[in-house]
């Protein structure tokens, strides 16, 4: 079974459509799954919408955190609740195309960590400015700081839970999206078999992004530098 973990905050306009789409794809592919949604008590009533739509569906599990907030810690919370042998991490805004889950699940059979990559042949982004800036930053991460993949900031991946449990997950899943840098860095350090598979990421369907690109790059660069200097294990 695979456990798909989706952290949410103010994703009322996206989440039910996304979950229904994932559900249809995986049922058709005859894949046993659960979808774990970890909501940080969204004021737009994201959690209420999920309860209304999926209250009798045992494949959909909702957890609402009222005191603790944060993207990475929400994913960690979902990992601890997961029943599947494969963990799939993805965003709630349709930026990560659900049909790619099938590829991740197929390729994880012969690998430990499979990353949906925007920066290998066949990948890309609808937002061309963001694509260029993010690509340049990832080239720096790979060729200057020694990170293992072309897309070290993906956030869309599959990993074997057994392998993930051997990594220091409490240290990895902290902060915002920089957790993914720690994940790939420590996966390489612990000799996990990593593969990238191409993905084309459209823009979000509804709502506004919660990421400030320049603040994010500063945080990611600082995270990468600390790892390079071996101040983070």
Long-range contacts (C-beta under 8 A, 24 or more apart in sequence): 1-32, 1-33, 1-34, 1-83, 1-84, 1-85, 1-86, 2-26, 2-31, 2-32, 2-33, 2-34, 2-84, 2-85, 2-86, 2-87, 2-88, 2-101, 2-105, 2-158, 3-33, 3-34, 3-36, 3-78, 3-79, 3-82, 3-83, 3-84, 3-86, 3-87, 3-88, 3-161, 4-33, 4-34, 4-35, 4-36, 4-88, 4-90, 4-101, 5-36, 5-38, 5-75, 5-78, 5-79, 5-82, 5-87, 5-88, 5-89, 5-90, 6-35, 6-36, 6-37, 6-38, 6-78, 6-90, 6-91, 6-92, 7-37, 7-38, 7-39, 7-40, 7-71, 7-74, 7-75, 7-78, 7-91, 7-92, 8-37, 8-38, 8-39, 8-40, 8-42, 8-46, 8-47, 8-74, 8-92, 9-39, 9-40, 9-42, 9-46, 9-69, 9-71, 9-210, 10-42, 10-43, 10-44, 10-46, 10-207, 10-210, 11-42, 11-44, 11-46, 11-92, 11-93, 11-206, 11-207, 12-42, 12-44, 12-45, 12-46, 12-49, 12-206, 12-207, 13-205, 13-206, 13-207, 14-92, 14-93, 14-94, 14-204, 14-205, 14-206, 14-207, 15-46, 15-49, 15-50, 15-92, 16-49, 16-50, 16-53, 16-54, 17-94, 17-205, 18-92, 18-93, 18-94, 18-98, 19-50, 19-53, 19-54, 19-60, 20-53, 21-98, 22-98, 22-101, 23-57, 23-59, 23-60, 25-98, 25-99, 25-101, 25-102, 26-101, 26-102, 29-102, 31-102, 31-105, 33-59, 33-84, 34-59, 34-60, 34-61, 34-82, 34-83, 34-84, 35-59, 35-60, 35-61, 36-61, 36-63, 36-78, 36-81, 36-82, 37-61, 37-62, 37-63, 37-92, 38-63, 38-65, 38-74, 38-75, 38-77, 38-78, 39-63, 39-64, 39-65, 39-74, 40-64, 40-65, 40-68, 40-69, 40-70, 40-74, 41-65, 41-66, 41-69, 70-174, 70-175, 70-176, 71-175, 71-176, 71-177, 71-179, 72-172, 72-173, 72-174, 72-175, 72-176, 72-177, 72-178, 72-179, 73-173, 73-174, 75-173, 75-179, 76-169, 76-170, 76-172, 76-173, 79-161, 79-164, 79-169, 79-173, 82-161, 84-161, 85-160, 85-161, 85-162, 86-158, 86-159, 86-160, 86-161, 87-158, 87-159, 87-160, 87-161, 87-164, 88-157, 88-158, 89-155, 89-156, 89-157, 89-158, 89-159, 90-155, 90-156, 91-155, 91-156, 93-204, 93-205, 93-206, 93-207, 93-209, 94-202, 94-204, 94-205, 95-201, 95-202, 95-203, 95-204, 96-155, 96-156, 96-199, 96-201, 97-199, 97-200, 97-201, 97-202, 100-156, 100-197, 100-199, 101-158, 103-197, 104-156, 104-157, 104-158, 104-197, 105-158, 107-158, 107-195, 107-197, 108-158, 108-159, 108-160, 110-193, 111-193, 111-194, 111-195, 112-159, 112-160, 112-163, 112-187, 112-192, 112-193, 112-194, 113-157, 113-158, 113-159, 113-160, 113-163, 113-183, 113-184, 113-187, 113-192, 113-193, 113-194, 113-195, 114-157, 114-158, 114-159, 114-194, 114-195, 114-196, 114-197, 115-149, 115-151, 115-154, 115-156, 115-157, 115-184, 115-194, 115-195, 115-196, 115-197, 116-151, 116-154, 116-156, 116-157, 116-196, 116-197, 116-198, 116-199, 117-149, 117-150, 117-151, 117-154, 117-196, 117-197, 117-198, 117-199, 118-151, 118-154, 118-198, 118-199, 118-200, 118-201, 119-150, 119-151, 120-150, 120-151, 120-196, 120-198, 121-198, 122-198, 122-200, 123-151, 123-198, 123-199, 123-200, 124-200, 124-201, 125-200, 125-201, 126-200, 126-201, 126-202, 126-203, 127-203, 130-213, 133-213, 133-217, 137-217, 137-220, 137-221, 140-221, 141-181, 141-220, 141-224, 145-224, 145-225, 145-227, 145-228, 146-228, 147-181, 147-184, 147-185, 147-188, 147-224, 148-184, 148-185, 148-187, 148-188, 148-194, 149-184, 149-194, 149-196, 150-196, 151-196, 152-180, 152-181, 152-184, 152-185, 152-224, 153-177, 153-180, 153-181, 153-220, 154-180, 154-199, 155-180, 156-199, 157-183, 159-183, 159-187, 163-187, 163-192, 166-190, 168-233, 171-232, 171-233, 175-219, 175-223, 176-211, 176-216, 176-219, 177-211, 177-216, 177-220, 178-219, 178-220, 178-223, 181-220, 181-223, 181-224, 181-227, 182-223, 182-227, 182-232, 185-227, 186-233
